[in-house]
Amino acid sequence: MASKNNEIPKHELQALARAFADDIIAFFETEEGQKEYEEWLQQKKDTEKVA
């Protein structure tokens, strides 16, 4: 059970993650997904340089 009223119970989050996992993996295996991931990595690196 969640410790606060506004928290989602862990078992519900795990069920949601399992429901989306296959689609997320499939997306990142595509050329478009890999491109978006590389762009995100670059943005993260650029942000870390500024901080």
All heavy atoms as TSV, in Angstrom:
chain	resi	resn	atom	element	x	y	z
A	1	MET	N	N	0.844	-1.185	0.000
A	1	MET	CA	C	0.000	0.000	0.000
A	1	MET	C	C	0.882	1.239	0.000
A	1	MET	O	O	1.916	1.279	0.638
A	1	MET	CB	C	-0.907	-0.043	1.222
A	1	MET	CG	C	-1.801	1.133	1.372
A	1	MET	SD	S	-3.462	0.594	1.014
A	1	MET	CE	C	-4.294	2.117	1.186
A	2	ALA	N	N	0.474	2.259	-0.719
A	2	ALA	CA	C	1.231	3.501	-0.809
A	2	ALA	C	C	1.183	4.250	0.515
A	2	ALA	O	O	0.204	4.185	1.243
A	2	ALA	CB	C	0.669	4.377	-1.921
A	3	SER	N	N	2.258	4.984	0.805
A	3	SER	CA	C	2.336	5.696	2.075
A	3	SER	C	C	1.582	7.021	2.057
A	3	SER	O	O	1.260	7.561	3.098
A	3	SER	CB	C	3.793	5.921	2.464
A	3	SER	OG	O	4.434	6.698	1.479
A	4	LYS	N	N	1.324	7.564	0.884
A	4	LYS	CA	C	0.565	8.812	0.752
A	4	LYS	C	C	-0.653	8.549	-0.131
A	4	LYS	O	O	-0.624	7.687	-0.995
A	4	LYS	CB	C	1.431	9.896	0.117
A	4	LYS	CG	C	2.608	10.311	0.963
A	4	LYS	CD	C	3.387	11.409	0.263
A	4	LYS	CE	C	4.596	11.795	1.066
A	4	LYS	NZ	N	5.398	12.813	0.391
A	5	ASN	N	N	-1.688	9.324	0.074
A	5	ASN	CA	C	-2.915	9.137	-0.704
A	5	ASN	C	C	-2.741	9.418	-2.182
A	5	ASN	O	O	-3.463	8.890	-3.005
A	5	ASN	CB	C	-4.030	10.018	-0.143
A	5	ASN	CG	C	-4.504	9.545	1.207
A	5	ASN	OD1	O	-4.323	8.383	1.561
A	5	ASN	ND2	N	-5.107	10.435	1.973
A	6	ASN	N	N	-1.766	10.254	-2.555
A	6	ASN	CA	C	-1.606	10.620	-3.958
A	6	ASN	C	C	-0.563	9.773	-4.684
A	6	ASN	O	O	-0.262	10.037	-5.827
A	6	ASN	CB	C	-1.259	12.101	-4.092
A	6	ASN	CG	C	0.042	12.461	-3.411
A	6	ASN	OD1	O	0.601	11.674	-2.667
A	6	ASN	ND2	N	0.522	13.660	-3.653
A	7	GLU	N	N	-0.013	8.778	-4.041
A	7	GLU	CA	C	0.973	7.907	-4.687
A	7	GLU	C	C	0.297	6.703	-5.328
A	7	GLU	O	O	-0.671	6.166	-4.797
A	7	GLU	CB	C	2.012	7.424	-3.670
A	7	GLU	CG	C	2.935	8.516	-3.205
A	7	GLU	CD	C	4.024	7.992	-2.284
A	7	GLU	OE1	O	4.174	6.770	-2.147
A	7	GLU	OE2	O	4.717	8.825	-1.701
A	8	ILE	N	N	0.835	6.299	-6.457
A	8	ILE	CA	C	0.330	5.108	-7.138
A	8	ILE	C	C	1.009	3.898	-6.504
A	8	ILE	O	O	2.239	3.875	-6.368
A	8	ILE	CB	C	0.630	5.172	-8.645
A	8	ILE	CG1	C	-0.055	6.403	-9.255
A	8	ILE	CG2	C	0.179	3.888	-9.337
A	8	ILE	CD1	C	0.343	6.675	-10.683
A	9	PRO	N	N	0.251	2.885	-6.137
A	9	PRO	CA	C	0.851	1.697	-5.531
A	9	PRO	C	C	1.875	1.048	-6.473
A	9	PRO	O	O	1.697	1.055	-7.700
A	9	PRO	CB	C	-0.335	0.759	-5.303
A	9	PRO	CG	C	-1.528	1.660	-5.281
A	9	PRO	CD	C	-1.200	2.792	-6.204
A	10	LYS	N	N	2.931	0.517	-5.894
A	10	LYS	CA	C	4.026	-0.076	-6.671
A	10	LYS	C	C	3.522	-1.153	-7.625
A	10	LYS	O	O	3.944	-1.210	-8.774
A	10	LYS	CB	C	5.082	-0.646	-5.722
A	10	LYS	CG	C	6.304	-1.158	-6.426
A	10	LYS	CD	C	7.358	-1.610	-5.439
A	10	LYS	CE	C	8.583	-2.122	-6.156
A	10	LYS	NZ	N	9.637	-2.515	-5.223
A	11	HIS	N	N	2.619	-2.009	-7.174
A	11	HIS	CA	C	2.132	-3.088	-8.045
A	11	HIS	C	C	1.380	-2.540	-9.256
A	11	HIS	O	O	1.402	-3.136	-10.325
A	11	HIS	CB	C	1.284	-4.092	-7.250
A	11	HIS	CG	C	-0.049	-3.552	-6.818
A	11	HIS	ND1	N	-0.214	-2.801	-5.672
A	11	HIS	CD2	C	-1.272	-3.666	-7.379
A	11	HIS	CE1	C	-1.473	-2.471	-5.547
A	11	HIS	NE2	N	-2.149	-2.984	-6.568
A	12	GLU	N	N	0.730	-1.386	-9.101
A	12	GLU	CA	C	0.037	-0.771	-10.231
A	12	GLU	C	C	1.039	-0.195	-11.235
A	12	GLU	O	O	0.855	-0.305	-12.442
A	12	GLU	CB	C	-0.908	0.333	-9.751
A	12	GLU	CG	C	-2.075	-0.172	-8.942
A	12	GLU	CD	C	-3.062	-0.990	-9.743
A	12	GLU	OE1	O	-3.111	-0.840	-10.980
A	12	GLU	OE2	O	-3.794	-1.787	-9.129
A	13	LEU	N	N	2.098	0.424	-10.742
A	13	LEU	CA	C	3.149	0.938	-11.625
A	13	LEU	C	C	3.828	-0.194	-12.388
A	13	LEU	O	O	4.121	-0.064	-13.581
A	13	LEU	CB	C	4.185	1.729	-10.827
A	13	LEU	CG	C	3.723	3.074	-10.294
A	13	LEU	CD1	C	4.795	3.678	-9.401
A	13	LEU	CD2	C	3.385	4.010	-11.426
A	14	GLN	N	N	4.073	-1.295	-11.695
A	14	GLN	CA	C	4.706	-2.445	-12.350
A	14	GLN	C	C	3.801	-3.018	-13.438
A	14	GLN	O	O	4.277	-3.373	-14.524
A	14	GLN	CB	C	5.057	-3.510	-11.317
A	14	GLN	CG	C	6.192	-3.093	-10.414
A	14	GLN	CD	C	6.416	-4.046	-9.261
A	14	GLN	OE1	O	5.501	-4.748	-8.816
A	14	GLN	NE2	N	7.648	-4.072	-8.759
A	15	ALA	N	N	2.515	-3.089	-13.187
A	15	ALA	CA	C	1.571	-3.592	-14.194
A	15	ALA	C	C	1.538	-2.661	-15.401
A	15	ALA	O	O	1.520	-3.116	-16.552
A	15	ALA	CB	C	0.178	-3.742	-13.585
A	16	LEU	N	N	1.550	-1.367	-15.153
A	16	LEU	CA	C	1.557	-0.395	-16.237
A	16	LEU	C	C	2.840	-0.510	-17.062
A	16	LEU	O	O	2.801	-0.495	-18.294
A	16	LEU	CB	C	1.415	1.013	-15.664
A	16	LEU	CG	C	1.222	2.145	-16.637
A	16	LEU	CD1	C	-0.025	1.939	-17.481
A	16	LEU	CD2	C	1.149	3.465	-15.898
A	17	ALA	N	N	3.976	-0.651	-16.385
A	17	ALA	CA	C	5.255	-0.794	-17.080
A	17	ALA	C	C	5.265	-2.053	-17.945
A	17	ALA	O	O	5.731	-2.023	-19.089
A	17	ALA	CB	C	6.397	-0.836	-16.068
A	18	ARG	N	N	4.739	-3.147	-17.418
A	18	ARG	CA	C	4.680	-4.387	-18.209
A	18	ARG	C	C	3.800	-4.209	-19.437
A	18	ARG	O	O	4.101	-4.728	-20.514
A	18	ARG	CB	C	4.163	-5.548	-17.353
A	18	ARG	CG	C	5.200	-6.134	-16.431
A	18	ARG	CD	C	4.724	-7.444	-15.805
A	18	ARG	NE	N	3.526	-7.283	-14.996
A	18	ARG	CZ	C	3.513	-6.920	-13.709
A	18	ARG	NH1	N	4.646	-6.691	-13.085
A	18	ARG	NH2	N	2.375	-6.804	-13.062
A	19	ALA	N	N	2.709	-3.450	-19.299
A	19	ALA	CA	C	1.793	-3.246	-20.418
A	19	ALA	C	C	2.452	-2.465	-21.548
A	19	ALA	O	O	2.165	-2.706	-22.725
A	19	ALA	CB	C	0.538	-2.523	-19.933
A	20	PHE	N	N	3.329	-1.521	-21.210
A	20	PHE	CA	C	3.962	-0.672	-22.222
A	20	PHE	C	C	5.334	-1.163	-22.681
A	20	PHE	O	O	5.845	-0.697	-23.703
A	20	PHE	CB	C	4.119	0.761	-21.693
A	20	PHE	CG	C	2.829	1.520	-21.632
A	20	PHE	CD1	C	2.274	1.866	-20.413
A	20	PHE	CD2	C	2.168	1.888	-22.784
A	20	PHE	CE1	C	1.094	2.573	-20.340
A	20	PHE	CE2	C	0.978	2.597	-22.731
A	20	PHE	CZ	C	0.437	2.937	-21.507
A	21	ALA	N	N	5.946	-2.053	-21.955
A	21	ALA	CA	C	7.337	-2.443	-22.201
A	21	ALA	C	C	7.591	-2.903	-23.641
A	21	ALA	O	O	8.543	-2.435	-24.273
A	21	ALA	CB	C	7.776	-3.520	-21.216
A	22	ASP	N	N	6.784	-3.793	-24.159
A	22	ASP	CA	C	7.018	-4.318	-25.511
A	22	ASP	C	C	6.967	-3.219	-26.567
A	22	ASP	O	O	7.790	-3.175	-27.485
A	22	ASP	CB	C	6.023	-5.421	-25.850
A	22	ASP	CG	C	6.263	-6.698	-25.062
A	22	ASP	OD1	O	7.394	-6.878	-24.547
A	22	ASP	OD2	O	5.327	-7.515	-24.961
A	23	ASP	N	N	6.002	-2.305	-26.430
A	23	ASP	CA	C	5.888	-1.208	-27.399
A	23	ASP	C	C	7.060	-0.238	-27.281
A	23	ASP	O	O	7.553	0.279	-28.287
A	23	ASP	CB	C	4.573	-0.458	-27.214
A	23	ASP	CG	C	3.369	-1.279	-27.662
A	23	ASP	OD1	O	3.538	-2.175	-28.517
A	23	ASP	OD2	O	2.264	-1.020	-27.166
A	24	ILE	N	N	7.500	0.027	-26.075
A	24	ILE	CA	C	8.640	0.925	-25.870
A	24	ILE	C	C	9.908	0.318	-26.472
A	24	ILE	O	O	10.657	0.986	-27.187
A	24	ILE	CB	C	8.833	1.236	-24.377
A	24	ILE	CG1	C	7.652	2.080	-23.870
A	24	ILE	CG2	C	10.168	1.946	-24.126
A	24	ILE	CD1	C	7.589	2.222	-22.366
A	25	ILE	N	N	10.139	-0.943	-26.213
A	25	ILE	CA	C	11.308	-1.638	-26.764
A	25	ILE	C	C	11.253	-1.628	-28.285
A	25	ILE	O	O	12.248	-1.328	-28.953
A	25	ILE	CB	C	11.399	-3.073	-26.209
A	25	ILE	CG1	C	11.741	-3.022	-24.710
A	25	ILE	CG2	C	12.431	-3.895	-26.977
A	25	ILE	CD1	C	11.561	-4.342	-23.998
A	26	ALA	N	N	10.092	-1.934	-28.835
A	26	ALA	CA	C	9.942	-1.958	-30.293
A	26	ALA	C	C	10.235	-0.585	-30.894
A	26	ALA	O	O	10.895	-0.485	-31.935
A	26	ALA	CB	C	8.530	-2.418	-30.674
A	27	PHE	N	N	9.774	0.477	-30.245
A	27	PHE	CA	C	10.032	1.817	-30.755
A	27	PHE	C	C	11.528	2.114	-30.779
A	27	PHE	O	O	12.063	2.607	-31.768
A	27	PHE	CB	C	9.303	2.869	-29.921
A	27	PHE	CG	C	9.681	4.278	-30.298
A	27	PHE	CD1	C	9.210	4.834	-31.475
A	27	PHE	CD2	C	10.530	5.016	-29.504
A	27	PHE	CE1	C	9.573	6.125	-31.844
A	27	PHE	CE2	C	10.894	6.308	-29.858
A	27	PHE	CZ	C	10.415	6.862	-31.033
A	28	PHE	N	N	12.226	1.821	-29.697
A	28	PHE	CA	C	13.644	2.151	-29.630
A	28	PHE	C	C	14.517	1.246	-30.493
A	28	PHE	O	O	15.685	1.533	-30.696
A	28	PHE	CB	C	14.130	2.194	-28.176
A	28	PHE	CG	C	13.705	3.466	-27.489
A	28	PHE	CD1	C	12.674	3.471	-26.579
A	28	PHE	CD2	C	14.323	4.666	-27.783
A	28	PHE	CE1	C	12.273	4.641	-25.960
A	28	PHE	CE2	C	13.932	5.848	-27.178
A	28	PHE	CZ	C	12.907	5.830	-26.269
A	29	GLU	N	N	13.936	0.188	-31.020
A	29	GLU	CA	C	14.657	-0.650	-31.974
A	29	GLU	C	C	14.534	-0.114	-33.399
A	29	GLU	O	O	15.255	-0.553	-34.281
A	29	GLU	CB	C	14.158	-2.091	-31.893
A	29	GLU	CG	C	14.614	-2.788	-30.624
A	29	GLU	CD	C	14.075	-4.200	-30.488
A	29	GLU	OE1	O	13.089	-4.560	-31.169
A	29	GLU	OE2	O	14.640	-4.950	-29.683
A	30	THR	N	N	13.640	0.851	-33.619
A	30	THR	CA	C	13.481	1.430	-34.952
A	30	THR	C	C	14.532	2.510	-35.183
A	30	THR	O	O	15.139	3.027	-34.239
A	30	THR	CB	C	12.083	2.075	-35.131
A	30	THR	OG1	O	11.986	3.225	-34.267
A	30	THR	CG2	C	10.970	1.096	-34.846
A	31	GLU	N	N	14.711	2.867	-36.443
A	31	GLU	CA	C	15.644	3.945	-36.790
A	31	GLU	C	C	15.203	5.260	-36.145
A	31	GLU	O	O	16.030	6.007	-35.601
A	31	GLU	CB	C	15.703	4.090	-38.309
A	31	GLU	CG	C	16.753	5.067	-38.790
A	31	GLU	CD	C	16.866	5.101	-40.304
A	31	GLU	OE1	O	16.689	4.040	-40.947
A	31	GLU	OE2	O	17.130	6.185	-40.832
A	32	GLU	N	N	13.907	5.539	-36.179
A	32	GLU	CA	C	13.384	6.766	-35.576
A	32	GLU	C	C	13.634	6.784	-34.062
A	32	GLU	O	O	14.054	7.802	-33.504
A	32	GLU	CB	C	11.883	6.875	-35.841
A	32	GLU	CG	C	11.246	8.086	-35.186
A	32	GLU	CD	C	9.731	8.114	-35.308
A	32	GLU	OE1	O	9.140	7.168	-35.862
A	32	GLU	OE2	O	9.155	9.101	-34.839
A	33	GLY	N	N	13.392	5.669	-33.418
A	33	GLY	CA	C	13.601	5.580	-31.977
A	33	GLY	C	C	15.057	5.762	-31.601
A	33	GLY	O	O	15.375	6.439	-30.613
A	34	GLN	N	N	15.945	5.165	-32.367
A	34	GLN	CA	C	17.374	5.308	-32.093
A	34	GLN	C	C	17.821	6.748	-32.304
A	34	GLN	O	O	18.625	7.279	-31.536
A	34	GLN	CB	C	18.173	4.345	-32.961
A	34	GLN	CG	C	17.960	2.905	-32.539
A	34	GLN	CD	C	18.679	1.921	-33.428
A	34	GLN	OE1	O	19.529	2.291	-34.224
A	34	GLN	NE2	N	18.343	0.660	-33.281
A	35	LYS	N	N	17.265	7.409	-33.334
A	35	LYS	CA	C	17.601	8.810	-33.588
A	35	LYS	C	C	17.141	9.683	-32.424
A	35	LYS	O	O	17.886	10.543	-31.948
A	35	LYS	CB	C	16.954	9.276	-34.889
A	35	LYS	CG	C	17.275	10.707	-35.238
A	35	LYS	CD	C	16.625	11.122	-36.548
A	35	LYS	CE	C	17.003	12.551	-36.855
A	35	LYS	NZ	N	15.880	13.373	-37.203
A	36	GLU	N	N	15.919	9.475	-31.970
A	36	GLU	CA	C	15.405	10.260	-30.848
A	36	GLU	C	C	16.224	10.019	-29.584
A	36	GLU	O	O	16.475	10.952	-28.816
A	36	GLU	CB	C	13.934	9.944	-30.594
A	36	GLU	CG	C	13.033	10.550	-31.640
A	36	GLU	CD	C	11.573	10.527	-31.254
A	36	GLU	OE1	O	11.256	10.571	-30.040
A	36	GLU	OE2	O	10.746	10.471	-32.170
A	37	TYR	N	N	16.634	8.792	-29.360
A	37	TYR	CA	C	17.457	8.476	-28.182
A	37	TYR	C	C	18.798	9.191	-28.259
A	37	TYR	O	O	19.256	9.772	-27.270
A	37	TYR	CB	C	17.655	6.964	-28.063
A	37	TYR	CG	C	18.545	6.584	-26.904
A	37	TYR	CD1	C	18.117	6.772	-25.591
A	37	TYR	CD2	C	19.807	6.053	-27.124
A	37	TYR	CE1	C	18.931	6.435	-24.528
A	37	TYR	CE2	C	20.628	5.715	-26.062
A	37	TYR	CZ	C	20.183	5.906	-24.766
A	37	TYR	OH	O	20.999	5.579	-23.711
A	38	GLU	N	N	19.421	9.177	-29.409
A	38	GLU	CA	C	20.712	9.864	-29.578
A	38	GLU	C	C	20.555	11.371	-29.362
A	38	GLU	O	O	21.419	12.001	-28.737
A	38	GLU	CB	C	21.302	9.581	-30.961
A	38	GLU	CG	C	21.750	8.145	-31.152
A	38	GLU	CD	C	22.861	7.723	-30.203
A	38	GLU	OE1	O	23.718	8.572	-29.856
A	38	GLU	OE2	O	22.863	6.561	-29.789
A	39	GLU	N	N	19.456	11.943	-29.857
A	39	GLU	CA	C	19.197	13.368	-29.638
A	39	GLU	C	C	19.006	13.655	-28.156
A	39	GLU	O	O	19.509	14.657	-27.639
A	39	GLU	CB	C	17.968	13.816	-30.440
A	39	GLU	CG	C	18.209	13.848	-31.931
A	39	GLU	CD	C	16.946	14.100	-32.735
A	39	GLU	OE1	O	15.838	14.214	-32.138
A	39	GLU	OE2	O	17.053	14.174	-33.970
A	40	TRP	N	N	18.289	12.788	-27.454
A	40	TRP	CA	C	18.074	12.960	-26.022
A	40	TRP	C	C	19.399	12.882	-25.271
A	40	TRP	O	O	19.652	13.688	-24.366
A	40	TRP	CB	C	17.107	11.894	-25.509
A	40	TRP	CG	C	16.942	11.929	-24.025
A	40	TRP	CD1	C	16.128	12.756	-23.310
A	40	TRP	CD2	C	17.628	11.104	-23.077
A	40	TRP	NE1	N	16.266	12.496	-21.966
A	40	TRP	CE2	C	17.185	11.486	-21.792
A	40	TRP	CE3	C	18.567	10.085	-23.192
A	40	TRP	CZ2	C	17.645	10.883	-20.635
A	40	TRP	CZ3	C	19.036	9.495	-22.030
A	40	TRP	CH2	C	18.574	9.883	-20.767
A	41	LEU	N	N	20.251	11.919	-25.638
A	41	LEU	CA	C	21.561	11.800	-24.994
A	41	LEU	C	C	22.380	13.074	-25.178
A	41	LEU	O	O	23.013	13.558	-24.238
A	41	LEU	CB	C	22.348	10.614	-25.572
A	41	LEU	CG	C	22.045	9.244	-25.035
A	41	LEU	CD1	C	22.916	8.207	-25.750
A	41	LEU	CD2	C	22.267	9.165	-23.546
A	42	GLN	N	N	22.354	13.632	-26.389
A	42	GLN	CA	C	23.116	14.848	-26.655
A	42	GLN	C	C	22.572	16.011	-25.827
A	42	GLN	O	O	23.342	16.778	-25.263
A	42	GLN	CB	C	23.087	15.191	-28.144
A	42	GLN	CG	C	23.995	16.350	-28.506
A	42	GLN	CD	C	25.454	16.061	-28.177
A	42	GLN	OE1	O	25.999	15.029	-28.536
A	42	GLN	NE2	N	26.094	16.977	-27.473
A	43	GLN	N	N	21.252	16.129	-25.745
A	43	GLN	CA	C	20.655	17.193	-24.940
A	43	GLN	C	C	21.056	17.041	-23.469
A	43	GLN	O	O	21.345	18.032	-22.795
A	43	GLN	CB	C	19.135	17.170	-25.052
A	43	GLN	CG	C	18.625	17.633	-26.391
A	43	GLN	CD	C	17.121	17.492	-26.509
A	43	GLN	OE1	O	16.454	16.885	-25.677
A	43	GLN	NE2	N	16.575	18.034	-27.589
A	44	LYS	N	N	21.063	15.805	-22.994
A	44	LYS	CA	C	21.442	15.542	-21.600
A	44	LYS	C	C	22.902	15.946	-21.368
A	44	LYS	O	O	23.221	16.594	-20.366
A	44	LYS	CB	C	21.238	14.067	-21.276
A	44	LYS	CG	C	21.479	13.721	-19.853
A	44	LYS	CD	C	21.160	12.274	-19.582
A	44	LYS	CE	C	21.482	11.978	-18.127
A	44	LYS	NZ	N	21.707	10.627	-17.825
A	45	LYS	N	N	23.788	15.589	-22.285
A	45	LYS	CA	C	25.194	15.962	-22.165
A	45	LYS	C	C	25.356	17.469	-22.179
A	45	LYS	O	O	26.125	18.027	-21.396
A	45	LYS	CB	C	26.023	15.335	-23.280
A	45	LYS	CG	C	26.207	13.847	-23.143
A	45	LYS	CD	C	26.974	13.289	-24.327
A	45	LYS	CE	C	27.031	11.785	-24.274
A	45	LYS	NZ	N	27.718	11.221	-25.440
A	46	ASP	N	N	24.640	18.146	-23.078
A	46	ASP	CA	C	24.727	19.610	-23.161
A	46	ASP	C	C	24.238	20.254	-21.873
A	46	ASP	O	O	24.820	21.231	-21.400
A	46	ASP	CB	C	23.908	20.125	-24.353
A	46	ASP	CG	C	24.510	19.705	-25.694
A	46	ASP	OD1	O	25.673	19.265	-25.726
A	46	ASP	OD2	O	23.780	19.797	-26.708
A	47	THR	N	N	23.165	19.724	-21.295
A	47	THR	CA	C	22.619	20.257	-20.055
A	47	THR	C	C	23.591	20.055	-18.892
A	47	THR	O	O	23.770	20.940	-18.062
A	47	THR	CB	C	21.273	19.579	-19.720
A	47	THR	OG1	O	20.369	19.796	-20.799
A	47	THR	CG2	C	20.674	20.133	-18.444
A	48	GLU	N	N	24.261	18.916	-18.851
A	48	GLU	CA	C	25.200	18.631	-17.778
A	48	GLU	C	C	26.430	19.542	-17.866
A	48	GLU	O	O	27.006	19.905	-16.852
A	48	GLU	CB	C	25.627	17.160	-17.813
A	48	GLU	CG	C	24.525	16.225	-17.390
A	48	GLU	CD	C	24.867	14.750	-17.576
A	48	GLU	OE1	O	25.919	14.449	-18.157
A	48	GLU	OE2	O	24.075	13.908	-17.130
A	49	LYS	N	N	26.806	19.943	-19.068
A	49	LYS	CA	C	27.941	20.842	-19.243
A	49	LYS	C	C	27.642	22.222	-18.678
A	49	LYS	O	O	28.498	22.883	-18.140
A	49	LYS	CB	C	28.312	20.970	-20.726
A	49	LYS	CG	C	28.947	19.739	-21.307
A	49	LYS	CD	C	29.255	19.946	-22.779
A	49	LYS	CE	C	29.782	18.671	-23.410
A	49	LYS	NZ	N	30.009	18.838	-24.847
A	50	VAL	N	N	26.369	22.642	-18.804
A	50	VAL	CA	C	25.960	23.965	-18.339
A	50	VAL	C	C	25.849	23.982	-16.810
A	50	VAL	O	O	26.179	24.973	-16.185
A	50	VAL	CB	C	24.602	24.372	-18.978
A	50	VAL	CG1	C	24.086	25.651	-18.371
A	50	VAL	CG2	C	24.754	24.480	-20.474
A	51	ALA	N	N	25.388	22.912	-16.234
A	51	ALA	CA	C	25.141	22.868	-14.786
A	51	ALA	C	C	26.389	22.834	-13.964
A	51	ALA	O	O	27.460	22.758	-14.234
A	51	ALA	CB	C	24.301	21.636	-14.439
